[in-house]
Amino acid sequence: MADTLTVHDNPDRSRYELAVGDALCLAAYDARGGALAFTHSEVPPSLEGKGYGSRLIAGALADVRARGLKVIPLCSFVAAYIDRHPEDQDLLATGAPG
């Protein structure tokens, strides 16, 4: 996995994006007050199982933290990622599933 890959917030489309060559990984969200509700994540089939989904969510959560926001993990992949990474569990909005 190239170290030059960067996760970007695309607020016009309400999603975080990670471009890998011509392919695009994404994590869609809805802004809800001081939180982002992650509703869906997608990794192209050709990139599945190679760590790009985790890299995408790690980058998105780092941005959420930097912006002082919280997370509502409605997407099962985001919820599972946070469950596996206790260092990110402080980002969970109070009473949020995940």
GUFI-729457 format. One line per field, with one value per residue (C-alpha): x, y, z; residue in one letter; chain; residue number from 0. Coordinates in Angstrom, 1 decimal. Layout:
<pts>
c1: (X ...)
c2: (Y ...)
c3: (Z ...)
residuo: (A ...)
cadena: (A ...)
num: (NUM ...)
</pts>
This chain:
<pts>
c1: (0.0 1.6 2.3 1.3 -2.4 -4.4 -7.9 -9.8 -13.1 -15.4 -18.0 -20.0 -20.7 -20.8 -18.1 -14.5 -12.6 -9.4 -8.3 -6.3 -5.2 -8.5 -10.5 -12.3 -13.0 -15.6 -17.2 -20.5 -21.8 -24.5 -23.6 -25.7 -24.8 -21.4 -21.2 -20.8 -23.1 -21.3 -24.0 -22.1 -18.6 -17.5 -14.3 -14.2 -14.2 -10.7 -9.3 -11.2 -9.1 -6.1 -6.5 -7.8 -11.1 -9.3 -7.0 -10.0 -11.7 -8.5 -8.0 -11.7 -11.6 -8.3 -10.0 -13.1 -10.8 -8.9 -12.2 -13.4 -16.5 -18.0 -19.0 -22.2 -21.3 -24.4 -22.2 -21.3 -17.7 -17.1 -18.7 -16.4 -13.4 -14.1 -14.7 -11.3 -9.5 -10.1 -8.0 -10.9 -13.8 -13.7 -15.0 -18.3 -21.2 -23.0 -25.5 -24.3 -24.5 -21.2)
c2: (0.0 3.3 5.7 8.7 7.8 10.5 10.5 13.7 15.1 16.0 18.1 18.8 15.1 14.4 11.8 11.0 9.7 7.7 7.5 4.4 4.7 5.1 3.5 5.4 4.2 6.3 6.7 8.6 10.7 13.0 16.0 16.0 18.9 18.2 14.7 12.9 9.9 7.5 5.8 3.8 2.8 1.3 -0.2 -1.4 -5.2 -5.1 -3.4 -5.4 -7.2 -5.1 -2.6 0.3 0.4 0.6 3.2 5.2 5.0 5.8 8.9 10.0 9.5 11.5 14.3 14.0 14.2 17.2 19.1 18.3 16.3 13.0 9.9 8.0 4.7 3.7 1.8 -1.7 -1.4 1.9 0.4 -2.7 -0.5 1.5 -1.7 -2.9 0.4 1.4 4.5 5.9 5.0 8.4 9.8 8.0 10.4 9.7 6.9 6.1 2.6 0.9)
c3: (0.0 -1.1 1.7 -0.5 -0.3 1.6 2.8 1.9 3.1 0.2 2.1 -1.1 -1.4 2.3 2.2 2.9 -0.1 -0.7 -4.3 -5.2 -8.8 -10.8 -8.0 -5.2 -1.7 0.2 3.6 3.4 6.3 7.5 9.6 12.8 15.0 16.5 15.0 11.8 11.3 9.0 7.0 4.4 3.3 0.0 -1.3 -4.9 -5.2 -6.7 -3.5 -0.9 1.7 1.2 4.1 2.1 4.0 7.3 6.0 4.8 8.2 10.1 8.1 8.4 12.2 12.4 10.7 12.9 15.9 14.6 14.0 17.5 16.3 17.4 15.4 15.1 13.4 11.5 9.0 10.2 8.9 10.8 13.9 13.7 13.1 16.2 18.2 17.2 18.0 21.6 21.0 18.8 21.1 22.7 19.4 19.9 20.4 23.7 23.3 19.8 18.5 17.6)
residuo: (M A D T L T V H D N P D R S R Y E L A V G D A L C L A A Y D A R G G A L A F T H S E V P P S L E G K G Y G S R L I A G A L A D V R A R G L K V I P L C S F V A A Y I D R H P E D Q D L L A T G A P G)
cadena: (A A A A A A A A A A A A A A A A A A A A A A A A A A A A A A A A A A A A A A A A A A A A A A A A A A A A A A A A A A A A A A A A A A A A A A A A A A A A A A A A A A A A A A A A A A A A A A A A A A)
num: (0 1 2 3 4 5 6 7 8 9 10 11 12 13 14 15 16 17 18 19 20 21 22 23 24 25 26 27 28 29 30 31 32 33 34 35 36 37 38 39 40 41 42 43 44 45 46 47 48 49 50 51 52 53 54 55 56 57 58 59 60 61 62 63 64 65 66 67 68 69 70 71 72 73 74 75 76 77 78 79 80 81 82 83 84 85 86 87 88 89 90 91 92 93 94 95 96 97)
</pts>
